[in-house]
Every structure is written in C-alpha cells, then in structure tokens.
Amino acid sequence: MERFPAFMMDERYQVGWKEITDEDLPPGDVTIRVKWSSINYKDGLATRKESRVVRKVPTILGIDLAGKVVESSDPELPPGLEVIATGYDLGTGGPGGYTQRVRLPREWVLPLPRGLSLREAMILGTAGFTAALAIHRMEQNGLRPDGGPVLVTGASGGVGSLAVDMLAGLGYTVEASSGDPEAEGYLRRLGAAQILPREEVTRPQRPLESGRWQGAIDPVGGPVLPSILPRIRPGGSVGLMGNRGGAEFTTTVFPFILRGVSLLGIDSAYCPRPLREEVWSRLGKDLKPRHLELLVTRELSRDELEEGLQTILEGKIRGRWIVRLD
Ligand SMILES: NC(=O)c1ccc[n+]([C@@H]2O[C@H](COP(=O)([O-])OP(=O)(O)OC[C@H]3O[C@@H](n4cnc5c(N)ncnc54)[C@H](OP(=O)(O)O)[C@@H]3O)[C@@H](O)[C@H]2O)c1
C-alpha cells in the first residue's frame, strides 16, 4: 500500500511530518490526491494545543486543499475531477490539507470553480473565500462602487490583501490600514487609493463621528471596532471575520440605532453550501483578484511548512504563502 507524508498533530499534541497510508485516514466518500494547500492564521494557531483549534487528535492539519479525485462513491465527484475543500472541520475535527492524500465527506468537497487553476484556488484559500464572502454580504447590504470609500484593516495580511485587490477590481475606492509601513507600495499596486497607519483605525473615537467609509472589512477586530463604527456612513456595514488585534470590544449602540449601521459576522468554515458555491463561483469571475502573482509572496515546499506556520503566528506574512504537496 502507498505510503505518503502527512503533517500531523499526534495524541500528545506534537506536530510534525509522518509517513502514513490510506488505512490511517478516517472513512469518507472522496479520496483526493492533494496538490496544493496554503497558510492561514488559523493554521498557525492549530499547531498550538492551547488555542483549542484542533478538537480531535491525531489529525492531519491544514484548513485548505486543492487536488484531484482518485476514488469516489459520489458520481458528482468522479475520479480525475479537480476539486477544492476549505473550512468545515478540515484540519480541526477531521483530516486536513497538509498531506499528499486525504479522504473526506462529500459535503466538504467542491469541484474547482471555473476560471481558477488548483494553484490559484489556494492563493485564495480560506483567506480569499472569507474576503469574498464579506464583500458579497456587504453588497447585499447596499455596498456599491460609487457609494464612497471602503476600509480594509490588517491590509497586508491574507484576508486583507485579497479584500483590497477584489474591491479595487470591482471599482471601489479602497482605504487600506496596515501596521507595516513598508507595505505601502505593495498595497498601492493591489489597488489601494490610500494607506492609513494602524493607529488611525484603533484610536478611540466619540460615539458618532462624521461618516467616512460606506463599509469596512475587518480581520483585526478588538480595538478597531470602537474606532471605526462611529465613522461608518448611514446604512453602511462592517464585515467582521477576525480577532488578530483582540477578541473583545466595547462600543455604543449609536452607530446601529441612529445610522442603521450593520455589523455582519463572517464565518467561512460553516458557510452553507449554496452560498459557498455562489461565492466560489464569483471568485473565478468578477471577484477573481487581478494580482494573484503579486499576492503569493512565497511557495513553500513540505520542508518549509513549519517555518510558514511559525511566521504567520508572528504576523510577518505579507499576502499569501502557499504549500506545494506533490
Ligand atoms: N471568520 C472566518 O471565517 C475567518 C476566515 C479567515 C480568517 N479569519 C481571521 O481573520 C484574521 C486574519 O487571518 P489571515 O489568515 O488573513 O491572517 P494574516 O495573514 O496573519 O493577516 C492578519 C493581519 O492583521 C494585522 N495584524 C497582525 N497582528 C496584529 C495586531 N496585533 N493588531 C492589529 N493588527 C494586526 C497584520 O496586517 P498589517 O500589518 O497590514 O496591519 C496581519 O498581516 C485572523 O484573526 C483569522 O483567524 C477568520
């Protein structure tokens, strides 16, 4: 039986590469030969027991994967089909993407969207899907290109960079806030019209200030929300998906009750399948970032994976790092 490498968390919560076989994989409907995966902040957290990201050990880590079906009991996902899987319990309560082979429940597996290669799908990965889901939800809430500037926080990171590129591609005026002064040129090339220092979006504000942004995409959370909610224009929205800057915040009710501002919670992992398919389909079309090769700042080999997971925990990854598995 074929032996292949998988990056596992074991019963003692130690992580590392192991040689395994199909017999070590949990039962499932679709066996996939994995070609690419990626590095998300959650992948970094998953290597730390105290984060409680991983709920079941031993398991293969990695919340994203792209590859080819090799065996399947689902006629909709036949052998040879190129597929992706992101979110659900991938790499947290079930097997993940840092492996050459994996077996998954059919519900977790999507055919590769038209307009994307497997590699491009992993430059996007969970980060890109999350940015796209936020834009999609905010558009449903009235966001439109001529409605005024849109803020993106944590702009040099995965979700942030991808959101900047997608919004600019759709014709929005993007203001990007970053704690990395050296990221200015990069963010301008992605399409940001203005760069704001991180302090500008974490400074405390009065309960209501003059409306500046029609919307904001916020992977940082914590002190950002009390600072930006008072500056969202009437009827605008904030797509909140992260806690990179902190989990708690205190604010007032006034932006919500006097300006009708909406705080939209964005959860990529358990996004319902019809919405998931719709957003992934847009990622191959109108939401496809224009600068995928600028966004992918490193392509890691298996040997470099641990370094990547450590680097994202330190907040030092610009854009997206992907992992080559084959
Ligand atoms: N809800 C969901 O479904 C979902 C999906 C994906 C990601 N997320 C969350 O979104 C966040 C970003 O994920 P990611 O994979 O894009 O991570 P990432 O690549 O590390 O990006 C995070 C960015 O946040 C900024 N940042 C880092 N430390 C900070 C701090 N202490 N205070 C303020 N800003 C800080 C940095 O950007 P600058 O240097 O440019 O400021 C960093 O690049 C994480 O909290 C992640 O868990 C949630």
The ligand as a Tripos MOL2 file, in Angstrom:
@<TRIPOS>MOLECULE
LIG
   48    52     1     0     0
SMALL
NO_CHARGES

@<TRIPOS>ATOM
      1 N1        -14.2230   34.1250   10.3550 N.am      1 LIG1
      2 C1        -13.6200   33.4160    9.4230 C.2       1 LIG1
      3 O1        -14.2200   32.5740    8.7640 O.2       1 LIG1
      4 C2        -12.1690   33.6710    9.1480 C.ar      1 LIG1
      5 C3        -11.5710   33.2170    7.9540 C.ar      1 LIG1
      6 C4        -10.2380   33.5850    7.6960 C.ar      1 LIG1
      7 C5         -9.5410   34.3380    8.6290 C.ar      1 LIG1
      8 N2        -10.1360   34.6960    9.7800 N.ar      1 LIG1
      9 C6         -9.4370   35.5020   10.7840 C.3       1 LIG1
     10 O2         -9.0070   36.7120   10.1520 O.3       1 LIG1
     11 C7         -7.7860   37.1300   10.7260 C.3       1 LIG1
     12 C8         -6.7370   37.2670    9.6240 C.3       1 LIG1
     13 O3         -6.4230   35.9940    9.0820 O.3       1 LIG1
     14 P1         -5.2770   35.8610    7.9870 P.3       1 LIG1
     15 O4         -5.1500   34.4070    7.6900 O.co2     1 LIG1
     16 O5         -5.5060   36.8510    6.9000 O.co2     1 LIG1
     17 O6         -4.0030   36.3090    8.8690 O.3       1 LIG1
     18 P2         -2.7120   37.1500    8.4650 P.3       1 LIG1
     19 O7         -2.3030   36.8430    7.0690 O.co2     1 LIG1
     20 O8         -1.7260   36.9610    9.5680 O.co2     1 LIG1
     21 O9         -3.2220   38.6690    8.4730 O.3       1 LIG1
     22 C9         -3.5150   39.3600    9.6520 C.3       1 LIG1
     23 C10        -3.0380   40.8010    9.5270 C.3       1 LIG1
     24 O10        -3.5410   41.5190   10.6700 O.3       1 LIG1
     25 C11        -2.5940   42.5280   11.0300 C.3       1 LIG1
     26 N3         -2.1880   42.3010   12.4290 N.ar      1 LIG1
     27 C12        -1.3570   41.3430   12.9040 C.ar      1 LIG1
     28 N4         -1.2150   41.4540   14.2410 N.ar      1 LIG1
     29 C13        -1.9810   42.4950   14.6200 C.ar      1 LIG1
     30 C14        -2.2490   43.1080   15.8610 C.ar      1 LIG1
     31 N5         -1.7210   42.6540   16.9950 N.pl3     1 LIG1
     32 N6         -3.0850   44.1580   15.8700 N.ar      1 LIG1
     33 C15        -3.6340   44.6150   14.7490 C.ar      1 LIG1
     34 N7         -3.4010   44.0740   13.5190 N.ar      1 LIG1
     35 C16        -2.5920   43.0290   13.4680 C.ar      1 LIG1
     36 C17        -1.4080   42.3910   10.0930 C.3       1 LIG1
     37 O11        -1.6350   43.2720    8.9860 O.3       1 LIG1
     38 P3         -0.9530   44.7410    8.8980 P.3       1 LIG1
     39 O12         0.4850   44.5620    9.2830 O.co2     1 LIG1
     40 O13        -1.1260   45.1370    7.4720 O.co2     1 LIG1
     41 O14        -1.6680   45.6230    9.8550 O.co2     1 LIG1
     42 C18        -1.5300   40.9580    9.6070 C.3       1 LIG1
     43 O15        -0.9090   40.7780    8.3740 O.3       1 LIG1
     44 C19        -7.4420   36.1040   11.7990 C.3       1 LIG1
     45 O16        -7.9360   36.5410   13.0500 O.3       1 LIG1
     46 C20        -8.1840   34.8750   11.3340 C.3       1 LIG1
     47 O17        -8.4440   33.9740   12.3960 O.3       1 LIG1
     48 C21       -11.4200   34.3720   10.0560 C.ar      1 LIG1
@<TRIPOS>BOND
     1     1     2 1
     2     2     3 2
     3     2     4 1
     4     4     5 ar
     5     4    48 ar
     6     5     6 ar
     7     6     7 ar
     8     7     8 ar
     9     8     9 1
    10     8    48 ar
    11     9    10 1
    12     9    46 1
    13    10    11 1
    14    11    12 1
    15    11    44 1
    16    12    13 1
    17    13    14 1
    18    14    15 2
    19    14    16 1
    20    14    17 1
    21    17    18 1
    22    18    19 2
    23    18    20 1
    24    18    21 1
    25    21    22 1
    26    22    23 1
    27    23    24 1
    28    23    42 1
    29    24    25 1
    30    25    26 1
    31    25    36 1
    32    26    27 ar
    33    26    35 ar
    34    27    28 ar
    35    28    29 ar
    36    29    30 ar
    37    29    35 ar
    38    30    31 1
    39    30    32 ar
    40    32    33 ar
    41    33    34 ar
    42    34    35 ar
    43    36    37 1
    44    36    42 1
    45    37    38 1
    46    38    39 2
    47    38    40 1
    48    38    41 1
    49    42    43 1
    50    44    45 1
    51    44    46 1
    52    46    47 1
@<TRIPOS>SUBSTRUCTURE
     1 LIG1         1 GROUP 0 **** ****
